[in-house]
Amino acid sequence: MKSLLGILSLFLICSIPALAQEKHGGAPPSKDVGGGHIPAHGPAPARPQPHGAPPQAPKYADKTGHPEAPHVHTNDKWIGHDTGRDDPHYHLDHPWEHGHFTGGIGKGHVWRIEGGNRERFWFGGFYFSVAPADFGFCDNWGWGTDQIVIYDDPDHDGWYLAYNVRLGTYVHVQYLGGS
């Protein structure tokens, strides 16, 4: 009987860390989006959109199980970065007003978010803000735990793309300066 109680106690002790893990919600990730994949490069510049065409609401979930947010496939195909240079959501009157991010861009530079929220977050002494048009795409980001990679945005002056390694999604971010 004592050995049975000992085994049960050991089982309960081993299960406590799993119960204590932070939950971020959302659907389970697709095997070809997120899950630790880091794109080798940022997106290519978007092709110009035809003038006079009525704007349509974007659809990001291009396959079953993919997020309804801009994301990157594990073959490095960027989904959702196709509105081009004239997208008014990402217009800034004073691009780079806080300078350029100098902490390291691309695959070789993975950063852990240290705190904040979509209006202002930081890592390594660098501060960023998510574009208001992208607020809904980062609701399930872990603002004190998730790892991100910063990429240049080839279409929108003054913006970078912050790619969430866990989720495989990305948002436009503006650099606010460093300490």
N, C-alpha and C positions, 0 to 999 in steps of 0.2 A: 504494500500500500504506500509506503514511504517513497519508493522509487517512482510510482505512478504520479504522486504529488510533485516530486522533484522534476519529472519530465514536463508535467503541465505548467509548473512555475517557470521552467526554462523557456517553454514555448511562449508564454505570456510576456516574459521579459524581452525576448527576441522580436516580438511583434510591435512593441511600443514605438520604436523609431519609425516604422512604416505608418503608424497611425498619426504620428506627429508631423509628417511631411506636409509642406505647404501645398494647398490645392489651388490651381489657377483656373479651373473650369474650362469650358469649351469642349468641343468634340475631340475624340482621340486623333492625334495627327496621322495624316496619310503617310504611307511608307516612302513616298517620293516628294514630300514637303517637310522641311524642318527636321527634327530629330537629331540635331547636331551637325547637319550639313552646312558647310560654309562655302558660298559661291566663290569661284576663282577670280571673278571680275564683276564689276558693276554692269548695269544695263547699257545697251547701245543707245545712241540718240534716237528718239522717236521719229517716225516719218511724219512729214507735215500732213495735217488734217485738211480735207477739202473744205473750202469756204462755202457757207450757205447750207451745209448739211445740218439738219436738226440734231442737237446734242441728245445722246441717249444715256440712260443710267447705266453705269458700268456693271458688268457681271464678272466677278473675280473667281468664283468657284467653277473653274473650267473642267473639272472632273469630279466624280463622286468622292466625297471625303476631303476635298480641298477646301481651304477656308474662303469665306466670303470677304476677303481682304486681299490687298496686293501681296503677292508671295513669290517665292523662287522655287522652281523644281530642282530636284537633285542633279539634273543635267545642266544646271545653271541658266535655265530659261526664266527670264523675269516676266511675270504676269502682272499686268496692270500699269506698267510704266509706258503709256502710249498716247498721252494727251498732247505732247509736244510743247514747244517753247511758249506758245500763246495761252496756256491754261491760266485763267485769272485766279484760280485758287492758290497759285504759287507765285504770284507777282509780288515783288518787294520794291518799294520806292527807293530803298537804300541797301542794295545787296552788299553783303560782307561788312555791314556797319560795325560789327564787333571783331573783325579780322577773320582770318582763315584758320581752320582747325589744323594744328600742327602735330597732333598726337600719334598719327599713323593711320593710313587709309588702307582698306582692303584686307584680304584673307589672312595675312600675317599678323594682324593686329586685332585681337579679340579683347573686348572690354567687359567687365562686370558692372552693371548699373549699381551704384552705391546708395541711391536714394532719390526722392522726389516724386514727381508725377508727370503727366503729359505736358503741363504748362512749364515745368522746369525740372530737369533731372541732371544728374552728374555722375562722372566717373573720372578717376585719375586727376582731379582738379580742373576738369573741363566741364562746361555747362551747356546744355542744349534745351530747346523747346520744340515740341511737335507742332507741325502745321495744323491750324484749326480744322482744315478740311479732312485731316487724317485722324482726328481725335477718336472716332469710333473704331479705328483699326488697331488700337493699342489698349483696349479695355482689359484684356487678359494678360498684359505684360506684368512681370514681377519686377517692381520698381526698386527692389533692393537685392535681387538675386539673378535676374536674367543676364545672359551674355549677349552682347551686340557687336556687330562689325559696322564701321562707318565706310560708306562708299561715296564717291563724287556723284552728283546728279548732273548728267550731261545736258539736260534740257532747261533747268531752272536755276538761274544765277542766284546765289545766296543760300541755296539749299544743299543739304547732304541727304543721303538715304541711310537710315539706321535699320539694319537687318537683325531681327531677333533669331538667334541660333536655335533656341528651343522650339519655337513655333514655325519658323520658316517664312514669317511675314516681315514686311518692312513699312516704314513710314518716312515722310519727308520731315527733316529736322533742320532747325536753324542754329548755328553756333552762337552762343551768347558770351563767349570769352572764357578765360581760365584764370586760375589763381596763382 
